[in-house]
Amino acid sequence: MSRTRHVCLMATYNQWMNANVYEAAKSLSDEELSADKKAFFGSILGTLNHLMAGDIIWLKRFATHPAHPATLEPIRRLPDPKSLDQLLFSTIREFSKHREWLDRVIVEWARSITEPELDHTLHYLSMKGVAADKSFYSLIMHFFNHQTHHRGQVTTLLSQAGVDVGDTDLVALIPSQHY
């Protein structure tokens, strides 16, 4: 599988899993979703919020790629999250609507990436203002890995609340290879 196809697979997996997680989360009350469960970002809603803030921050960085991807134009217009725990929305329904939109943007952007673009070194500033120069492809893989990591926390918290998210394995979306 080419790197661009792998990026597309990861974007599709991200969209699929977020849809499943958000649908499962909607079965809980706003109070249950906001209850502090002692997770990295406190609650289920806090963790979903962190994921969205992180996604926006990374996509804004990716938008600075010299290819200037038109698919990330809507992201350029979003306000910058001030922190990774800044509350962007207060209810799961508000989050869900924005998440669906954001995931569509991610899938469109992933489909627009070319192999040569992945070889670029991306220059960006960390949240603390520290400059970094890193492999664009590796940063994209980090972006998707970060989502998977925190969604794993959310699925655990949902499971503890008695909510089943269903299948979470990427293997469900990997195309079969026929030899």
C-alpha positions in Angstrom: 0.0 0.0 0.0 1.4 3.4 -0.9 1.8 6.1 1.7 -1.0 8.2 0.2 -3.4 5.2 0.3 -2.3 4.6 3.9 -3.1 8.3 4.8 -6.5 7.9 3.2 -7.1 4.6 5.1 -6.3 6.4 8.4 -8.6 9.3 7.5 -11.4 6.9 6.8 -10.7 5.0 10.0 -10.7 8.2 12.0 -14.1 9.2 10.5 -15.6 5.8 11.1 -14.4 5.5 14.6 -15.5 9.1 15.5 -19.0 8.4 14.2 -19.2 5.2 16.3 -17.8 6.9 19.4 -20.1 10.0 19.2 -23.1 7.8 18.5 -22.3 5.8 21.6 -21.6 8.9 23.7 -25.0 10.3 22.8 -26.7 7.6 24.8 -25.3 9.3 28.0 -26.6 12.5 29.6 -24.5 15.7 29.4 -23.9 15.3 33.1 -22.5 11.7 32.6 -20.3 12.9 29.7 -18.9 15.8 31.7 -18.3 13.9 35.0 -14.7 13.8 36.0 -13.5 10.2 35.5 -9.8 11.0 36.4 -8.8 10.5 32.7 -6.0 12.7 31.2 -8.6 15.3 30.2 -11.0 14.5 33.0 -14.2 13.4 31.4 -15.5 11.8 28.2 -16.4 15.3 26.9 -13.1 16.7 28.0 -11.2 14.0 26.1 -13.3 14.4 22.9 -12.7 18.1 23.3 -8.9 17.6 23.5 -9.0 15.5 20.4 -10.9 18.2 18.5 -8.5 21.0 19.7 -5.5 18.9 18.8 -6.9 18.0 15.4 -7.5 21.7 14.6 -4.0 22.7 15.8 -2.3 20.0 13.7 -4.5 20.7 10.6 -3.6 24.4 10.9 0.1 23.4 10.9 -0.5 21.0 7.9 -2.2 23.9 6.1 1.2 25.7 6.0 2.6 23.0 3.7 4.1 24.6 0.6 1.5 22.7 -1.5 -1.0 25.0 0.2 -3.9 22.4 0.2 -7.1 24.1 -0.8 -9.0 21.4 1.2 -7.7 22.9 4.4 -8.9 26.4 3.6 -11.9 26.1 6.0 -9.4 25.1 8.8 -7.3 28.2 8.1 -10.4 30.3 9.0 -11.0 28.6 12.3 -9.8 30.4 15.5 -6.7 28.9 17.0 -7.4 26.9 20.1 -5.5 28.5 23.0 -4.8 25.3 24.7 -5.3 21.5 24.3 -8.0 21.6 27.0 -9.9 24.7 25.8 -13.6 23.8 25.8 -14.8 24.3 22.3 -18.4 23.2 22.7 -20.4 22.3 25.8 -22.7 19.5 24.6 -22.2 16.2 22.7 -24.6 17.3 20.0 -22.6 20.5 19.3 -19.4 18.5 19.3 -20.9 15.8 17.1 -22.0 18.2 14.4 -18.5 19.9 14.3 -16.7 16.5 14.5 -18.7 15.2 11.4 -17.7 18.4 9.5 -14.1 18.2 10.6 -13.8 14.5 9.7 -15.2 15.3 6.2 -12.4 17.9 5.8 -9.8 15.4 7.0 -10.9 12.8 4.5 -11.0 15.3 1.6 -7.5 16.6 2.6 -6.1 13.1 2.8 -7.4 12.3 -0.7 -5.7 15.4 -2.0 -2.2 14.6 -0.7 0.4 13.4 -3.3 3.4 11.1 -2.7 6.0 13.9 -3.3 4.3 16.2 -0.7 4.8 13.5 2.0 8.6 13.9 1.6 8.5 17.5 2.8 9.9 18.7 6.1 7.3 20.7 7.9 8.4 23.7 10.0 6.0 24.6 12.8 5.8 26.0 16.3 4.8 23.9 19.3 2.1 25.2 21.7 5.0 26.5 23.8 6.4 28.4 20.8 9.3 26.0 20.2 10.3 25.7 16.5 10.4 22.2 15.0 11.2 20.7 11.6 9.9 17.2 11.1 8.9 14.8 8.4 5.5 15.7 7.1 4.5 12.0 6.6 5.6 11.2 10.2 3.6 14.1 11.5 0.5 12.9 9.7 1.0 9.4 11.2 1.4 11.1 14.7 -1.9 13.0 14.0 -3.8 9.8 13.4 -2.0 7.9 16.2 -2.9 10.7 18.7 -6.6 10.3 17.7 -6.4 6.5 18.2 -4.7 6.9 21.6 -7.3 9.2 23.0 -10.3 7.5 21.4 -9.1 4.4 23.2 -9.4 6.3 26.4 -12.9 7.4 25.5 -14.0 3.8 24.5 -12.7 2.7 27.9 -14.7 5.4 29.7 -17.8 4.6 27.7 -17.4 0.9 28.5 -17.1 1.7 32.2 -20.4 3.6 31.8 -22.0 0.5 30.3 -21.9 1.8 26.7 -20.6 -0.5 23.9 -18.9 1.3 21.0 -18.7 -1.9 18.9 -15.7 -2.9 16.7 -12.8 -0.6 17.0 -10.1 -2.4 15.0 -8.5 -0.8 11.9 -8.3 -4.2 10.4 -12.0 -4.0 9.6 -11.2 -1.3 7.0 -8.0 -2.7 5.6 -8.7 -4.0 2.1 -8.1 -7.6 1.4 -5.1 -8.6 -0.7 -5.7 -11.2 -3.2 -2.6 -13.0 -4.5 
